[in-house]
Amino acid sequence: MMAWIRSSLLASTAPAGRPASPGEIASAAVYLASDESNFVHGITLPVDGGRLAV
């Protein structure tokens, strides 16, 4: 029960309103490993549904 409450609380405070799916997190990792990101250097890419921006 506590895990559900924690998950609901975290999701409700994110601008996206829900937790990320495993596929959404994996997509960010795939992007960083792909040739499409060859000019991206020295960044932290938050995959947090906008929580960092709040």
mmCIF file of the N, C-alpha and C atoms, coordinates in Angstrom:
data_MODEL
# 
_entry.id   MODEL 
# 
loop_
_atom_site.group_PDB 
_atom_site.id 
_atom_site.type_symbol 
_atom_site.label_atom_id 
_atom_site.label_alt_id 
_atom_site.label_comp_id 
_atom_site.label_asym_id 
_atom_site.label_entity_id 
_atom_site.label_seq_id 
_atom_site.pdbx_PDB_ins_code 
_atom_site.Cartn_x 
_atom_site.Cartn_y 
_atom_site.Cartn_z 
_atom_site.occupancy 
_atom_site.B_iso_or_equiv 
_atom_site.pdbx_formal_charge 
_atom_site.auth_seq_id 
_atom_site.auth_comp_id 
_atom_site.auth_asym_id 
_atom_site.auth_atom_id 
_atom_site.pdbx_PDB_model_num 
ATOM 1   N N  . MET A 1 1  ? 0.819  -1.199 0.000   1.00 0.00 ? 1  MET A N  1 
ATOM 2   C CA . MET A 1 1  ? 0.000  0.000  0.000   1.00 0.00 ? 1  MET A CA 1 
ATOM 3   C C  . MET A 1 1  ? 0.860  1.259  0.000   1.00 0.00 ? 1  MET A C  1 
ATOM 4   N N  . MET A 1 2  ? 1.940  1.284  0.742   1.00 0.00 ? 2  MET A N  1 
ATOM 5   C CA . MET A 1 2  ? 2.787  2.466  0.814   1.00 0.00 ? 2  MET A CA 1 
ATOM 6   C C  . MET A 1 2  ? 3.410  2.788  -0.537  1.00 0.00 ? 2  MET A C  1 
ATOM 7   N N  . ALA A 1 3  ? 3.803  1.771  -1.301  1.00 0.00 ? 3  ALA A N  1 
ATOM 8   C CA . ALA A 1 3  ? 4.392  2.010  -2.622  1.00 0.00 ? 3  ALA A CA 1 
ATOM 9   C C  . ALA A 1 3  ? 3.381  2.684  -3.538  1.00 0.00 ? 3  ALA A C  1 
ATOM 10  N N  . TRP A 1 4  ? 2.124  2.275  -3.475  1.00 0.00 ? 4  TRP A N  1 
ATOM 11  C CA . TRP A 1 4  ? 1.088  2.887  -4.302  1.00 0.00 ? 4  TRP A CA 1 
ATOM 12  C C  . TRP A 1 4  ? 0.890  4.347  -3.925  1.00 0.00 ? 4  TRP A C  1 
ATOM 13  N N  . ILE A 1 5  ? 0.871  4.638  -2.636  1.00 0.00 ? 5  ILE A N  1 
ATOM 14  C CA . ILE A 1 5  ? 0.704  6.017  -2.164  1.00 0.00 ? 5  ILE A CA 1 
ATOM 15  C C  . ILE A 1 5  ? 1.883  6.867  -2.614  1.00 0.00 ? 5  ILE A C  1 
ATOM 16  N N  . ARG A 1 6  ? 3.087  6.350  -2.469  1.00 0.00 ? 6  ARG A N  1 
ATOM 17  C CA . ARG A 1 6  ? 4.284  7.080  -2.879  1.00 0.00 ? 6  ARG A CA 1 
ATOM 18  C C  . ARG A 1 6  ? 4.253  7.344  -4.381  1.00 0.00 ? 6  ARG A C  1 
ATOM 19  N N  . SER A 1 7  ? 3.907  6.339  -5.164  1.00 0.00 ? 7  SER A N  1 
ATOM 20  C CA . SER A 1 7  ? 3.833  6.483  -6.614  1.00 0.00 ? 7  SER A CA 1 
ATOM 21  C C  . SER A 1 7  ? 2.778  7.509  -7.008  1.00 0.00 ? 7  SER A C  1 
ATOM 22  N N  . SER A 1 8  ? 1.633  7.477  -6.361  1.00 0.00 ? 8  SER A N  1 
ATOM 23  C CA . SER A 1 8  ? 0.564  8.432  -6.658  1.00 0.00 ? 8  SER A CA 1 
ATOM 24  C C  . SER A 1 8  ? 0.975  9.850  -6.299  1.00 0.00 ? 8  SER A C  1 
ATOM 25  N N  . LEU A 1 9  ? 1.640  10.015 -5.175  1.00 0.00 ? 9  LEU A N  1 
ATOM 26  C CA . LEU A 1 9  ? 2.086  11.336 -4.748  1.00 0.00 ? 9  LEU A CA 1 
ATOM 27  C C  . LEU A 1 9  ? 3.116  11.889 -5.717  1.00 0.00 ? 9  LEU A C  1 
ATOM 28  N N  . LEU A 1 10 ? 4.089  11.080 -6.102  1.00 0.00 ? 10 LEU A N  1 
ATOM 29  C CA . LEU A 1 10 ? 5.108  11.537 -7.042  1.00 0.00 ? 10 LEU A CA 1 
ATOM 30  C C  . LEU A 1 10 ? 4.496  11.872 -8.393  1.00 0.00 ? 10 LEU A C  1 
ATOM 31  N N  . ALA A 1 11 ? 3.587  11.049 -8.861  1.00 0.00 ? 11 ALA A N  1 
ATOM 32  C CA . ALA A 1 11 ? 2.950  11.295 -10.154 1.00 0.00 ? 11 ALA A CA 1 
ATOM 33  C C  . ALA A 1 11 ? 2.108  12.561 -10.123 1.00 0.00 ? 11 ALA A C  1 
ATOM 34  N N  . SER A 1 12 ? 1.434  12.811 -9.028  1.00 0.00 ? 12 SER A N  1 
ATOM 35  C CA . SER A 1 12 ? 0.551  13.977 -8.964  1.00 0.00 ? 12 SER A CA 1 
ATOM 36  C C  . SER A 1 12 ? 1.327  15.284 -8.891  1.00 0.00 ? 12 SER A C  1 
ATOM 37  N N  . THR A 1 13 ? 2.582  15.258 -8.486  1.00 0.00 ? 13 THR A N  1 
ATOM 38  C CA . THR A 1 13 ? 3.375  16.481 -8.398  1.00 0.00 ? 13 THR A CA 1 
ATOM 39  C C  . THR A 1 13 ? 4.175  16.758 -9.658  1.00 0.00 ? 13 THR A C  1 
ATOM 40  N N  . ALA A 1 14 ? 4.213  15.834 -10.596 1.00 0.00 ? 14 ALA A N  1 
ATOM 41  C CA . ALA A 1 14 ? 4.921  16.045 -11.858 1.00 0.00 ? 14 ALA A CA 1 
ATOM 42  C C  . ALA A 1 14 ? 3.989  16.728 -12.849 1.00 0.00 ? 14 ALA A C  1 
ATOM 43  N N  . PRO A 1 15 ? 4.495  17.681 -13.633 1.00 0.00 ? 15 PRO A N  1 
ATOM 44  C CA . PRO A 1 15 ? 3.650  18.326 -14.634 1.00 0.00 ? 15 PRO A CA 1 
ATOM 45  C C  . PRO A 1 15 ? 3.005  17.344 -15.614 1.00 0.00 ? 15 PRO A C  1 
ATOM 46  N N  . ALA A 1 16 ? 3.655  16.234 -15.901 1.00 0.00 ? 16 ALA A N  1 
ATOM 47  C CA . ALA A 1 16 ? 3.078  15.234 -16.802 1.00 0.00 ? 16 ALA A CA 1 
ATOM 48  C C  . ALA A 1 16 ? 1.895  14.527 -16.149 1.00 0.00 ? 16 ALA A C  1 
ATOM 49  N N  . GLY A 1 17 ? 1.845  14.538 -14.822 1.00 0.00 ? 17 GLY A N  1 
ATOM 50  C CA . GLY A 1 17 ? 0.725  13.947 -14.100 1.00 0.00 ? 17 GLY A CA 1 
ATOM 51  C C  . GLY A 1 17 ? 0.747  12.441 -13.976 1.00 0.00 ? 17 GLY A C  1 
ATOM 52  N N  . ARG A 1 18 ? 1.846  11.832 -14.354 1.00 0.00 ? 18 ARG A N  1 
ATOM 53  C CA . ARG A 1 18 ? 1.956  10.371 -14.276 1.00 0.00 ? 18 ARG A CA 1 
ATOM 54  C C  . ARG A 1 18 ? 3.427  10.005 -14.271 1.00 0.00 ? 18 ARG A C  1 
ATOM 55  N N  . PRO A 1 19 ? 3.765  8.823  -13.802 1.00 0.00 ? 19 PRO A N  1 
ATOM 56  C CA . PRO A 1 19 ? 5.160  8.387  -13.871 1.00 0.00 ? 19 PRO A CA 1 
ATOM 57  C C  . PRO A 1 19 ? 5.522  7.996  -15.303 1.00 0.00 ? 19 PRO A C  1 
ATOM 58  N N  . ALA A 1 20 ? 6.781  8.030  -15.608 1.00 0.00 ? 20 ALA A N  1 
ATOM 59  C CA . ALA A 1 20 ? 7.260  7.625  -16.934 1.00 0.00 ? 20 ALA A CA 1 
ATOM 60  C C  . ALA A 1 20 ? 7.113  6.123  -17.107 1.00 0.00 ? 20 ALA A C  1 
ATOM 61  N N  . SER A 1 21 ? 6.849  5.734  -18.325 1.00 0.00 ? 21 SER A N  1 
ATOM 62  C CA . SER A 1 21 ? 6.821  4.302  -18.627 1.00 0.00 ? 21 SER A CA 1 
ATOM 63  C C  . SER A 1 21 ? 8.254  3.844  -18.882 1.00 0.00 ? 21 SER A C  1 
ATOM 64  N N  . PRO A 1 22 ? 8.529  2.568  -18.720 1.00 0.00 ? 22 PRO A N  1 
ATOM 65  C CA . PRO A 1 22 ? 9.872  2.074  -19.027 1.00 0.00 ? 22 PRO A CA 1 
ATOM 66  C C  . PRO A 1 22 ? 10.284 2.404  -20.465 1.00 0.00 ? 22 PRO A C  1 
ATOM 67  N N  . GLY A 1 23 ? 9.338  2.377  -21.386 1.00 0.00 ? 23 GLY A N  1 
ATOM 68  C CA . GLY A 1 23 ? 9.644  2.696  -22.779 1.00 0.00 ? 23 GLY A CA 1 
ATOM 69  C C  . GLY A 1 23 ? 10.064 4.140  -22.980 1.00 0.00 ? 23 GLY A C  1 
ATOM 70  N N  . GLU A 1 24 ? 9.471  5.052  -22.227 1.00 0.00 ? 24 GLU A N  1 
ATOM 71  C CA . GLU A 1 24 ? 9.844  6.465  -22.328 1.00 0.00 ? 24 GLU A CA 1 
ATOM 72  C C  . GLU A 1 24 ? 11.262 6.692  -21.813 1.00 0.00 ? 24 GLU A C  1 
ATOM 73  N N  . ILE A 1 25 ? 11.614 6.028  -20.752 1.00 0.00 ? 25 ILE A N  1 
ATOM 74  C CA . ILE A 1 25 ? 12.970 6.148  -20.224 1.00 0.00 ? 25 ILE A CA 1 
ATOM 75  C C  . ILE A 1 25 ? 13.961 5.503  -21.183 1.00 0.00 ? 25 ILE A C  1 
ATOM 76  N N  . ALA A 1 26 ? 13.607 4.349  -21.723 1.00 0.00 ? 26 ALA A N  1 
ATOM 77  C CA . ALA A 1 26 ? 14.480 3.661  -22.680 1.00 0.00 ? 26 ALA A CA 1 
ATOM 78  C C  . ALA A 1 26 ? 14.673 4.498  -23.939 1.00 0.00 ? 26 ALA A C  1 
ATOM 79  N N  . SER A 1 27 ? 13.646 5.207  -24.374 1.00 0.00 ? 27 SER A N  1 
ATOM 80  C CA . SER A 1 27 ? 13.766 6.040  -25.577 1.00 0.00 ? 27 SER A CA 1 
ATOM 81  C C  . SER A 1 27 ? 14.829 7.117  -25.406 1.00 0.00 ? 27 SER A C  1 
ATOM 82  N N  . ALA A 1 28 ? 14.925 7.690  -24.225 1.00 0.00 ? 28 ALA A N  1 
ATOM 83  C CA . ALA A 1 28 ? 15.963 8.693  -23.969 1.00 0.00 ? 28 ALA A CA 1 
ATOM 84  C C  . ALA A 1 28 ? 17.349 8.064  -24.042 1.00 0.00 ? 28 ALA A C  1 
ATOM 85  N N  . ALA A 1 29 ? 17.494 6.871  -23.493 1.00 0.00 ? 29 ALA A N  1 
ATOM 86  C CA . ALA A 1 29 ? 18.784 6.178  -23.545 1.00 0.00 ? 29 ALA A CA 1 
ATOM 87  C C  . ALA A 1 29 ? 19.141 5.800  -24.979 1.00 0.00 ? 29 ALA A C  1 
ATOM 88  N N  . VAL A 1 30 ? 18.168 5.336  -25.739 1.00 0.00 ? 30 VAL A N  1 
ATOM 89  C CA . VAL A 1 30 ? 18.409 4.980  -27.145 1.00 0.00 ? 30 VAL A CA 1 
ATOM 90  C C  . VAL A 1 30 ? 18.818 6.221  -27.931 1.00 0.00 ? 30 VAL A C  1 
ATOM 91  N N  . TYR A 1 31 ? 18.158 7.342  -27.688 1.00 0.00 ? 31 TYR A N  1 
ATOM 92  C CA . TYR A 1 31 ? 18.524 8.588  -28.365 1.00 0.00 ? 31 TYR A CA 1 
ATOM 93  C C  . TYR A 1 31 ? 19.976 8.947  -28.078 1.00 0.00 ? 31 TYR A C  1 
ATOM 94  N N  . LEU A 1 32 ? 20.374 8.911  -26.808 1.00 0.00 ? 32 LEU A N  1 
ATOM 95  C CA . LEU A 1 32 ? 21.742 9.283  -26.458 1.00 0.00 ? 32 LEU A CA 1 
ATOM 96  C C  . LEU A 1 32 ? 22.771 8.331  -27.049 1.00 0.00 ? 32 LEU A C  1 
ATOM 97  N N  . ALA A 1 33 ? 22.395 7.083  -27.270 1.00 0.00 ? 33 ALA A N  1 
ATOM 98  C CA . ALA A 1 33 ? 23.307 6.099  -27.851 1.00 0.00 ? 33 ALA A CA 1 
ATOM 99  C C  . ALA A 1 33 ? 23.297 6.131  -29.380 1.00 0.00 ? 33 ALA A C  1 
ATOM 100 N N  . SER A 1 34 ? 22.388 6.885  -29.979 1.00 0.00 ? 34 SER A N  1 
ATOM 101 C CA . SER A 1 34 ? 22.245 6.883  -31.434 1.00 0.00 ? 34 SER A CA 1 
ATOM 102 C C  . SER A 1 34 ? 23.114 7.960  -32.084 1.00 0.00 ? 34 SER A C  1 
ATOM 103 N N  . ASP A 1 35 ? 23.225 7.869  -33.402 1.00 0.00 ? 35 ASP A N  1 
ATOM 104 C CA . ASP A 1 35 ? 23.943 8.883  -34.172 1.00 0.00 ? 35 ASP A CA 1 
ATOM 105 C C  . ASP A 1 35 ? 23.212 10.219 -34.179 1.00 0.00 ? 35 ASP A C  1 
ATOM 106 N N  . GLU A 1 36 ? 21.926 10.215 -33.875 1.00 0.00 ? 36 GLU A N  1 
ATOM 107 C CA . GLU A 1 36 ? 21.145 11.454 -33.836 1.00 0.00 ? 36 GLU A CA 1 
ATOM 108 C C  . GLU A 1 36 ? 21.645 12.411 -32.753 1.00 0.00 ? 36 GLU A C  1 
ATOM 109 N N  . SER A 1 37 ? 22.309 11.889 -31.753 1.00 0.00 ? 37 SER A N  1 
ATOM 110 C CA . SER A 1 37 ? 22.780 12.740 -30.656 1.00 0.00 ? 37 SER A CA 1 
ATOM 111 C C  . SER A 1 37 ? 24.279 13.012 -30.748 1.00 0.00 ? 37 SER A C  1 
ATOM 112 N N  . ASN A 1 38 ? 24.861 12.893 -31.933 1.00 0.00 ? 38 ASN A N  1 
ATOM 113 C CA . ASN A 1 38 ? 26.316 13.015 -32.045 1.00 0.00 ? 38 ASN A CA 1 
ATOM 114 C C  . ASN A 1 38 ? 26.831 14.413 -31.726 1.00 0.00 ? 38 ASN A C  1 
ATOM 115 N N  . PHE A 1 39 ? 25.988 15.419 -31.672 1.00 0.00 ? 39 PHE A N  1 
ATOM 116 C CA . PHE A 1 39 ? 26.427 16.769 -31.329 1.00 0.00 ? 39 PHE A CA 1 
ATOM 117 C C  . PHE A 1 39 ? 25.998 17.161 -29.919 1.00 0.00 ? 39 PHE A C  1 
ATOM 118 N N  . VAL A 1 40 ? 25.483 16.215 -29.154 1.00 0.00 ? 40 VAL A N  1 
ATOM 119 C CA . VAL A 1 40 ? 25.057 16.451 -27.775 1.00 0.00 ? 40 VAL A CA 1 
ATOM 120 C C  . VAL A 1 40 ? 26.191 16.004 -26.857 1.00 0.00 ? 40 VAL A C  1 
ATOM 121 N N  . HIS A 1 41 ? 26.740 16.959 -26.104 1.00 0.00 ? 41 HIS A N  1 
ATOM 122 C CA . HIS A 1 41 ? 27.871 16.651 -25.223 1.00 0.00 ? 41 HIS A CA 1 
ATOM 123 C C  . HIS A 1 41 ? 27.697 17.350 -23.878 1.00 0.00 ? 41 HIS A C  1 
ATOM 124 N N  . GLY A 1 42 ? 28.104 16.693 -22.827 1.00 0.00 ? 42 GLY A N  1 
ATOM 125 C CA . GLY A 1 42 ? 28.183 17.307 -21.511 1.00 0.00 ? 42 GLY A CA 1 
ATOM 126 C C  . GLY A 1 42 ? 26.867 17.779 -20.921 1.00 0.00 ? 42 GLY A C  1 
ATOM 127 N N  . ILE A 1 43 ? 25.810 17.012 -21.104 1.00 0.00 ? 43 ILE A N  1 
ATOM 128 C CA . ILE A 1 43 ? 24.520 17.405 -20.541 1.00 0.00 ? 43 ILE A CA 1 
ATOM 129 C C  . ILE A 1 43 ? 24.000 16.322 -19.610 1.00 0.00 ? 43 ILE A C  1 
ATOM 130 N N  . THR A 1 44 ? 23.076 16.705 -18.805 1.00 0.00 ? 44 THR A N  1 
ATOM 131 C CA . THR A 1 44 ? 22.262 15.756 -18.059 1.00 0.00 ? 44 THR A CA 1 
ATOM 132 C C  . THR A 1 44 ? 20.876 15.850 -18.661 1.00 0.00 ? 44 THR A C  1 
ATOM 133 N N  . LEU A 1 45 ? 20.354 14.738 -19.120 1.00 0.00 ? 45 LEU A N  1 
ATOM 134 C CA . LEU A 1 45 ? 19.038 14.721 -19.757 1.00 0.00 ? 45 LEU A CA 1 
ATOM 135 C C  . LEU A 1 45 ? 18.026 14.184 -18.757 1.00 0.00 ? 45 LEU A C  1 
ATOM 136 N N  . PRO A 1 46 ? 17.295 15.073 -18.082 1.00 0.00 ? 46 PRO A N  1 
ATOM 137 C CA . PRO A 1 46 ? 16.303 14.586 -17.127 1.00 0.00 ? 46 PRO A CA 1 
ATOM 138 C C  . PRO A 1 46 ? 15.089 14.008 -17.858 1.00 0.00 ? 46 PRO A C  1 
ATOM 139 N N  . VAL A 1 47 ? 14.730 12.808 -17.510 1.00 0.00 ? 47 VAL A N  1 
ATOM 140 C CA . VAL A 1 47 ? 13.529 12.166 -18.053 1.00 0.00 ? 47 VAL A CA 1 
ATOM 141 C C  . VAL A 1 47 ? 12.595 12.023 -16.858 1.00 0.00 ? 47 VAL A C  1 
ATOM 142 N N  . ASP A 1 48 ? 11.979 13.155 -16.498 1.00 0.00 ? 48 ASP A N  1 
ATOM 143 C CA . ASP A 1 48 ? 11.239 13.220 -15.237 1.00 0.00 ? 48 ASP A CA 1 
ATOM 144 C C  . ASP A 1 48 ? 9.849  13.826 -15.371 1.00 0.00 ? 48 ASP A C  1 
ATOM 145 N N  . GLY A 1 49 ? 9.347  13.923 -16.585 1.00 0.00 ? 49 GLY A N  1 
ATOM 146 C CA . GLY A 1 49 ? 8.001  14.454 -16.777 1.00 0.00 ? 49 GLY A CA 1 
ATOM 147 C C  . GLY A 1 49 ? 7.868  15.931 -16.443 1.00 0.00 ? 49 GLY A C  1 
ATOM 148 N N  . GLY A 1 50 ? 8.976  16.652 -16.420 1.00 0.00 ? 50 GLY A N  1 
ATOM 149 C CA . GLY A 1 50 ? 8.952  18.082 -16.139 1.00 0.00 ? 50 GLY A CA 1 
ATOM 150 C C  . GLY A 1 50 ? 9.161  18.450 -14.686 1.00 0.00 ? 50 GLY A C  1 
ATOM 151 N N  . ARG A 1 51 ? 9.391  17.476 -13.836 1.00 0.00 ? 51 ARG A N  1 
ATOM 152 C CA . ARG A 1 51 ? 9.533  17.743 -12.398 1.00 0.00 ? 51 ARG A CA 1 
ATOM 153 C C  . ARG A 1 51 ? 10.695 18.700 -12.113 1.00 0.00 ? 51 ARG A C  1 
ATOM 154 N N  . LEU A 1 52 ? 11.798 18.580 -12.840 1.00 0.00 ? 52 LEU A N  1 
ATOM 155 C CA . LEU A 1 52 ? 12.960 19.435 -12.601 1.00 0.00 ? 52 LEU A CA 1 
ATOM 156 C C  . LEU A 1 52 ? 12.649 20.898 -12.920 1.00 0.00 ? 52 LEU A C  1 
ATOM 157 N N  . ALA A 1 53 ? 11.771 21.135 -13.869 1.00 0.00 ? 53 ALA A N  1 
ATOM 158 C CA . ALA A 1 53 ? 11.441 22.499 -14.279 1.00 0.00 ? 53 ALA A CA 1 
ATOM 159 C C  . ALA A 1 53 ? 10.545 23.219 -13.274 1.00 0.00 ? 53 ALA A C  1 
ATOM 160 N N  . VAL A 1 54 ? 9.934  22.475 -12.377 1.00 0.00 ? 54 VAL A N  1 
ATOM 161 C CA . VAL A 1 54 ? 8.994  23.086 -11.430 1.00 0.00 ? 54 VAL A CA 1 
ATOM 162 C C  . VAL A 1 54 ? 9.732  23.654 -10.250 1.00 0.00 ? 54 VAL A C  1 
# 
